[in-house]
Each structure stands twice: as structure tokens, then as C-alpha cells.
Amino acid sequence: METVTDQYNQNQLVNEFKAVVADAEALLKATANIGDDKLAELRVKAEETLRNAKQRMMEIQSDLVANTKAAAQATDEYVHENPWRSIGLATSLGVVIGLLISRR
């Protein structure tokens, strides 16, 4: 199972990729009136690449959501099956965080 950090990195990557796609689409729209044939060919190719990239991005995002839901469900099941262990772990974690914060 993926760690929380891996999921965060994937989510961050998806967000950055969305920004790149949006910028590329804006660039294509801004150059739409330029009539050079070679530029028109490049624009068509870029639009196709963007379309494919968007589709792949949606697939990655769906996978990320599914993995996050699976991790949450596994955590929920563990907590219900082991309530005292979960309470002990949460208490220990709270104490460690409290100690780290108090040192500053």
C-alpha cells in the first residue's frame, strides 16, 4: 500500500500537471489567429497531445482517489478490530508530538 507521502506527491503532481495543461491550452488559444501552415500543424498536434495528457491525468487522479479510499477503509477496519491498540497508538503519537513541540 502507498504511503501518505506518496499519495501527497501524486496529488501535487496532478495539480501541477493541470496547471501546465491549462497554460498550454491558453497558449494554443492565443495563437489560434496566426495563419502559418506549419504553426497550424503544430497546433493540431499539440491539441491531440493535450487531449491524451488530460485523459491520462484523469486516470491517474481516479487511481489516486481509489487508493486514498482504500487506505481510509483499511484504517477504519483496523480501528474497529483493534480499538485499544488504536487508542494506545494515538496516545503515544500525541505524547511524542507534544514532546517535540515543547522542545521548541
N, C-alpha and C positions, 0 to 999 in steps of 0.2 A: 504494500500500500504506500502511496506517496506521502511525503511529509507535508506539513503545513507550509513550510518554506518553499517547497517545490510548487505547491498549488498557488502560493502567492506570486512566485516568479512567473508562472504560466499566465496568471491573471494580468500581471503587469505587462507581460509581453503582448498579450492580446490587446490590451488598451493602447499600447504604443503602436502596434500594427494598425489598429483602427485609425489612429491619428495620421499615420503615413498614408493610408488609403484615402482618407478624406482630403489630405493635401494634394495627392496625385489627381484625384477627381477634380478638385478646384483648378489645378493647373491645366488639365485637359479642357475644361470648360472655358478657361481664359484664352486658350489658343485655338478655340473652335473656329474663329473667323479668319484665321490665316489660311490662305488658299494654296500653299505649296503642296504638290502631289506627294512628295516624299514625306512631308510632315503629316499629311492625311493618312498615309500608310502606317506611319509610326503611331499615330493616334489610335487607329483601329487596333493595332497590335497591343498597345498599352491598355486599351479598354478591355480587351479579351483577358490580358494578364490580370488586371484588377478584378474582373469578374471571377476568375479562377481563385485568386487570392482571397476574395471575400467568402467564397464558398468554403474554402479550406479553413478560414478563420472561424466561420460558423460551426464547422465540425469540431474544431479544437475547443471552442467555447462550450459546446454541448458536452464534450468529453469531460471538461473541467467541472461543469455543473454536476454531471453524473458522479464523478469521483468525490466531489465535496459532499453530495448527498449520501453516498455510500459510507464515507468516513463518519458523518454525523450519525447515521443509523447504527454503525458498528459501535460508536461511543455510547449511544443511547442503550443499546443492548447490553454492553459491558456494565454500565452503571446500574441497570436494573438487575442484572445477575449477581453483581458484587457491590452492593450498596456500601458496606462497611469499608471495603478496600478503597472505594472511590472517595468516601469521606476522609479516610486517612491520607490518601494521596493529595486531595485538595488542601487539607490542613497542613501537610508537610510543605507543599508548594507555597502556601500562604506564608508560612514561617520563614522559609528561605527568601522569598521576595521581601518580606518585612525586614529581615536582617540586612539584605543588600541595600535596601532603601535607607535604613537607619545609619549605615556607614557613611553615607554622603553627607 
